[in-house]
């Protein structure tokens, strides 16, 4: 028997709407099976084809497939050849990987606050944090919403520093008609299961030119000058040279086969995201209990996350209890993100104190992310709206 609950003055059948569910079809399954049967599983023809297809999305820039966005950011920073004391400016409002890789690559993290309720780094705050030691700016397009790349490029050019974009959320994103990941030295994309396309785990690095792509590729495969497929299958020559001490960060053909199948459906999945986004905006925009995320009208959002900012001055429930009650009603929510400088290691390392980055902290303390993915049915979307609006009304002061 279906469980019936009372929500927002309506009696409805309870549903379970997970925070995320990847949309995997027979196309992905058949592509992976075909690769298994081919006998070539690691980086090879499927990986090359995936790089070429992805390059077409990024204005023809050379692309290198890797095993995660984190690895992609790390390799791009290593290609920059950071020296001890070199600084990289980034946002505290991101997943911790963005800051971790700066330190793994030999640099020092410098945080700059976000712009209002955009969740994205402020170019003005970046400019204030520039020093003679600054080597790069690392903006993050949170939720798929583009940063103000015009202002960031102006700051970077004025101070002769590089830009490396964290495009984990931003495959379809653009700013002023230009694809995200094409503004600086490199951009790193994620294919984690929650992302707009998935390879299970995986990433891609878009590079400004062939020279940077070559260095990233070398770093991704131990510094070996020729990949295994090139040596063994194309040239029949097993010998190779090692031209620098690299890492093990390559993508496999199994992942790439899945990515190619997903990429073919990117357009239709994006259209479904737009439909869900429009329904959420119609339901939540204008409510005095929440703020919606500020989005730059010059950009095209990749629509990766749908976030709301709960207004504590209007609601008589904590965010934690709000999330717990939504879960009891069958709707799973998430938080993106807790500002990095508030985590224990970063507090001790940077002596960061609450209040250092007020915009990021406000967003970090009050944001919730709703289920938002193409596999959602119309009933799922309607149910999420009913549950969230019901809780907002229930706990309105």
Protein Blocks (a to p, Z undefined) as FASTA:
>chain_A
ZZdddeehiacddddddfbdcdddfklmmmmmmmmmnopabgcfklmmmmmmmmmmngop
acdddfbfklmmmmmmmmnopaehiacdddfbbcfklmmmmmmnopacdddddehjlopa
cfklmmmmpcfklmbdcdddehhiacdfklmmmmmmmnopacdddfklmmmgceehiaeh
ilmmbdcddfbfklmbdehiacddddfblklmmmmmmmmnoopabdfklmmmmnopabdc
dfbdcddfbdcfklmmmmmmmmmmmmmmmmmmmmmmmmmmmmmgopakbccddddfkbcc
ehlaccddddfklpccdfklmmmmmmmnopacddddddfklpmklmmmnopaehjlmmlm
mmmmmgccddddfklcfklmmmmmmmmmmmmmmmgZZ
